[in-house]
Amino acid sequence: MRPGTPSPTAPRDLKARVVVFVHVFHRDVWSEIAAHLAEAMDRPFALVLTCPHPSMDLDVPQTPHLAGWTRITTENRGRDVLPFLTALRGVDQSFEFGLKLHTKRSVHRTDGDAWRRFIANSLLRKDAQGLVALGAMEAVPSIGLVAAQNHLMPLKNRLVLNRTHVRTIMDRTESTVPLAQLAEGTFAAGTMFWFRRDALAPFARDDLASLFGPERAELDGTAAHAAERLFAHVAERRGYLATAEEALAPLWSAGEASLDELRTLGQRQLRPEDNPFILGFRPFWQRHPRLFDLYAALRHATIGIALEKLRTRRTMRRG
């Protein structure tokens, strides 16, 4: 912590209209995000940092807009999602808008850093009036969640390995629908987004933590992946619109339109097919979804076996 930085505050004493939640696993990435927040945030905000490394030294954004901050030490469990749920449950509930970020690196990919920066640049984009996403949410009360540009992705074919956790989380957040209906919805890819506190209020509960198992570097099929698929769904079930940055300008201009009208307008503007980081499904898999389910399950099992062998080798070397 740099000299002159305000001291951390108890989570429940953080009183601000806007709260930024960041899960920090990689310190160097956090330094980059902190500098970005210092440049982009144009109004008072509180900051909640979650981190599994209690000895990691974390600077906070050097900006007069930082109204208060806290740091929560969390287990290395549930990726960025369980720490977010922990922070969401513990922070003062008087805030209205939140921004969820994390030090995403995606080390299994060659473009992980580029992907994270794309998302951050989109969510923190400013125009002459200030932060675009936050301004749109303030102007249009029906907007409950804003994903990055081209990052509100179709759920179809992305529930294969998450069905059990998805059903349980839906039950506990009182947002249960048939899986076939859920598959027609969308999710915020990358698990970074702006949100209205009330839209995600069902996630601020203490009976979700038990669903998150030990960290095993899985690429899919965990409670964290299931929750990622459900943030937008829960916001929609709460009576809000989940959208993405490319749709904000038309929504902002729609004025007093009804929720259904806004939803129709927003769907016309969304361009998930233009996402440069997420591959679409080939026509063959679209025609044969059951075969894709089998392929995905086998691929997941194969990767899991390989990772387990790698962990075993590392353990033997240390011994």
TAVEN-V772672 format. One line per field, one symbol per residue. burial: 1 if it has 16 or more other ideal C-beta (glycine too) atoms within 10 Angstrom, else 0. A space follows every 50 residues. Layout:
burial=???
This chain:
burial=00000001101001011111111111001100110111011000111111 10000001011010011111110100111111111111011100101111 11110000000010111111011100000011111111010111111111 11111001111100110111001011000001101111111111111011 01110001001100000101111111111111111111011111111100 11010000000110110001010010100000000000000110010001 0011000000000000000
